[in-house]
């Protein structure tokens, strides 16, 4: 049994939730459970930073079967210690790198943090986008060139399949075919449903009083009892906390040209670096950013 066979890396808010759940339909592979075990990286999420060395044997508890194993910890890509840690242990590893137009990605990531109040829980105030942008815990996931330069010190470019997340919506079957070819897997007929298994703002709601009570009671149920139920609900893309009695709609912030202006200089420079070292064209993103800041 391999420790791990491939990674879906970075970046947050770039379609990795949909991709991981869709790939998990394939009977010859298995996505880590949970999707982001965050075992290797020192980045354990947007805010948590833990520099303890990884216990590689722990991978066995994130997988149930002896299949082709994929770790979908997206924060691995921006973590500065991940490339060496993986190269030292698994020098031939392959990576599916999902990326998105970086300013809209950053805004979406920031929006999620504000919606869930993750900044407040971590003693941080990101209420203003301009303040959040100055924080490396948000910015680092956006600077693809900066991160990729580190990875290419340890892995050849051919070990990476770079996927523009927009293509998952426009041509999902072609993207899945490319991934199967990249991973040397047999072709599988996936059930393509772009509305399921997405981590979008419309799926995030604020818990009502009843919802908080339900959440508290459910947290008291032993994991061996609720685990199978949670797994079945996740497979059907059912979130009980979106019920109108349990939660209510949240306000969704809209990106503006001022948000683009805040990020543009740094992002455009980094996109040019990313294209230079990967040959992945970022021209369409740069043109979009320049169009937005001139509105």
Phi, psi and omega in degrees: 000125177286149174298312181199148183250332180198163177238140160262111184246151174026163351246164179305144179067037180230030173084010184290331179294313177298315183297314182298315181291326178290315178298331183292350174291333185291122185291350181261357178228166182216130175272142179306146178233108008288169182305323184240084179292339178051045182278323189271312187287153170283340175278110182262015183151194180298319188250327186286133176229114181230121187266009177300143178294144183289145172263097188300331181294343180292345179303330183298336181275351179263359180225143183260337188232163177270071182240187174288115190263131178234124174267125183249041178279099189292332182287356178300323187297316184276350181288126185290340182264349184297315183305313181291319180301316181287318181297322180295328184261320186225076189293344181254020184298148176249149186227130171262111184258108178265123180227164187217159175314120197293328181288314178296325176298313181299316181296318179296319178297313178299317179301317179298316179298316179295316180301317185271356182058030179295330178295316180296318180296337180254027175056040180227149177240105179254027185301331177255130181302320182298325178289315181298322181299330180284350181270123181300337181292340172261315187294322186300326179291344183267336185270081185298319181297316179302315181289316184296325179301321177294316183297323183286354171285340186240338183227145176288156182301327182293350176278001182241132168253113183265124185238122172285121186301334179298331180291335178296329179276323186277317184220062185300322182295319179296319178298315180295323176297318180296321180294316179299316178297317181299322182267003180059045179254153174292151180293140180230144181271095183280149171275105185272114176224102185289347181271350183256155174059042176245146179260067185259166183298325183294342178270356179259120180230158179274130182291138173279179177300316178298318180299319179295323178293315179300315180299318180296315180296319181294328180292340181275346180285130180303144185300328182289340177271316184273342182306307180299323179294315179299318180299317180294319179295318179296321180297327179268004179060041180255124177243107184296338184280359175267358177300141185298335177282336186263332183215168178225160184297148176252159177283130181256119179288145179255137180289143181234171180295334178293327176295320177296320181296324180299322187262341199304311185301311182291317183294315181297318178299319180290323178297323177295322176295316181300316179294321181298320186266348182240344187065016175273120186292126176247011184302317183295327178287317179298318178297321178295317179296315180295323177297315183295319184285345180263003179285000000 
